[in-house]
Amino acid sequence: MCCKPGGSQRMTGVLGCSCGCCGCGCRPFFRRFISTKEEQEMLEEYSDQLKKELAGAAERIQELKGK
């Protein structure tokens, strides 16, 4: 459900409101053009998140093997 009464009722899985049409402002502003520095920072953060996810998955695999 949208976070503004009378807004869009369309859901997108666990993300919740899929606004853009109701104007409640629950979604971040989408930018089409970002600087090279911003792109690099985003990719570095994405890489860090992937490494953490991989470490977590490896840990869980080890836990399951131990059972």
N, C-alpha and C positions, 0 to 999 in steps of 0.2 A: 504494500500500500504506500502511496505517496505520503510525504510528511506534511503536506498542506491540504486541508479539506477541499474537496472538489477538484483536486488535481488528478493526474494520470493514475490509474489503478494497475497499470501493466507492471509485472514483476520481472526481474532478471535474476533468477536463481537466488543465491545467498546475498547478492549485492543490494537487494532491496529496490528502492525507487529507481526507475529508469527515466527520470526527468529530462527535460530539454524542452518539453512542450508546456508544462504547467507553471514553470517559472518560480518554483519554491526555492531554488538555489541550493539544493542538496548535492548537486554534482559540481565538481570543479570546472572552472572555465577551460575549455579546450583551445589550445593554441596550435596553430598549424606550422608556425615558423619559430624555431628555437635557435639559439646561438650554438656555435661549435662547442663552446665551453659547457653550456647546459647539456648538450647531447652527450658529451664525454662524461659528465658527472652522473647523468641518468644511467648510462651504460655501466659505469663503475659500480653504482649502487645495485643495479640489476645483477651484475656479476657476483657481488657479495651475497646477495639474497640466494642466488643459485648455489653458491658454495655452502651456505648454511643449510639449505634444503638437502643437498647431497650428504652433508655430514649427519644430519638428522636421520635420513633414510638409512645410512650405513649403520648408525647406532641402533636403530630399530631392527634391522636385519640381524645384528649380533644378539640382541635381546631375544628374538624369535628363535635363533639357532640354539640359544642356551636353555630353552624350555624343553 
